[in-house]
Amino acid sequence: MSYFMIHRGGKHIGGTCCELCSDDNRILIDFGANLPGMDEESPISDKDLKQAVFGNGNKYQAVLFTHYHGDHYGLYKDIPSKIPLYMGKTAREILEIVTEYIDINAQKKGIDRIKAMEAYVPGCPLKIKGVDKIKVIPLVVDHSAIDAYMFYIEMAGKRILYTGDFRDHGIASERKRFWNLIESDKYIPEKIDVLITEGTMLSRTEERKQNIVSTEAELGEEAGRRFLKHKYNFVMVSSTNLDSIMEFYHNTPDDMPFVCDVYQLKVISKAMQGRKGWLDMYKPKKTADNRIKPIYILMEKWNDDIGKIIEDNKAHDLFLPLHSVKPKDEYAALKDGFVMLVRPNRYPENGKNRFERALEYFSKSDESQVSIMYSMWQGYLSGDKEDKAITGFLKGHDRNDLHVSGHAYPETILKLIQKTDPRVIIPMHTEMADEMSTMPIFSNYVKRINPILDDKQVFDLEKMDTYDI
């Protein structure tokens, strides 16, 4: 029997896990945790997913992760140690940094498991021990997590494209890189049998209308204009949303320091190392007088991390000037203005974090010159998905919003359908799976859209020709 099955994520966003099976070959794609605060409301809890996938003696030859967002990899610690894990090379290196940070207070550490992940070679079929009936080719795509992947799959005589999370309005899509990949018959044939596509933005059309920018390039240009209006610019953005971070860095005025902490510097540095050869926005910024713009590091205390980062950068021929801002300096180096990347305080029991203290200091200096740019999903600000750490940081201060989604817009999904001409379209990672076929934009493909894949329902590829599709 050969089938595709969504263990979780068929009709909601987050906590994704899918299965490919062809006789005795079985592979998982992603093993993600539910979004923070959503486990009780999810159709399947994290605990139940672990039991359903690994609790009944099920055997898998590999788990393929599309990217490093927690709702796609977050339950990795519960994957049996004998099963090999796969991820992009740069994505894995960034995840090593993230894991060391988030595991500080965790009883069960994950760094050894992350370091043992095998890396994809883009465009080359995976060689997985014991797997000879499922062919998987990983292909780099554009997403708010860099080094993210979609998969072209052949099994049971069928051609399948599994998009994972993707878009075409980020840095990796400039110069038509994404569409050149899709149109190249070197990797993907002109017509496929099944398109399994994310549909996150299908339910967020109203939110999108409120955005004045729709691409990462537009975000950077608008951010640069806003930075000129205030001296003290605090930017709240996900630490691993490297496209937006690079746009903020490159559009920081030449005479303003660009500031982050050591953890964020490690992530930025690793991203620059991984992409410095083919994406201009991932190279260090050149100022008007041809100097390389330095990064200022907001220190909690002096340590050896910066020295290690400098040596690592030298090993990769990456020249990135660094300046430290130590607490004893009382922010003297920043008194004339800055752009600072900040994070909310996840451990308030330990007191205010360095960003809260900086915000408090400069607010007292001149509140009128303080700007907090919020560059994350609006859903974290209110309602059942409110992130109180975020709203707590923002409380009492003026906020200006500037964000670009990491997910494909409906017109992008339509264009992908037109380019690949699939017989069957299966939406997932969306709250609008059932409604997709009623949307006017997809009216020409109503009979092809198959939103029946509730969690645990099998789509039998061998019987596909007999389906009413």
Secondary structure, 3 states (H helix, E strand, C coil): CEEEEEEECCCCCCCCEEEEEECCEEEEECCCCCCCCCCCCCCCCHHHHHHHHHCCCCCCCEEECCCCCHHHHCCHHHCCCCCCEEECHHHHHHHHHHHHHHCCCCCCCCHHHHHCCEECCCCCCCCCCCCCCCEEEEEEEECCCCCEEEEEEEECCEEEEECCCCECCCHHHHHHHHHHHHHCCCCCCCCCCEEEEECHHHHCHHHHHCCCCCCHHHHHHHHHHHHCCCCEEEEEECCCCHHHHHHHHHCCCCCCCEEECHHHHHHHHHHHHHHCCCCHHHCCCECCCCCECCEEEECCCCCCHHHHHHHHHHHCCCCCCEEEECHHHCCHHHCCCEEEEECCCCCHHHCCCHHHHHHHHHHHHHHHHEEEEEECCHHHHCHHHCCHHHHHHHCCCCEEECCCCCCCCHHHHHHHHHHHCCCEEEEECCCCCCCHHHCHHHHHHHHHECCCCCCCCEEECCCHHHCCC
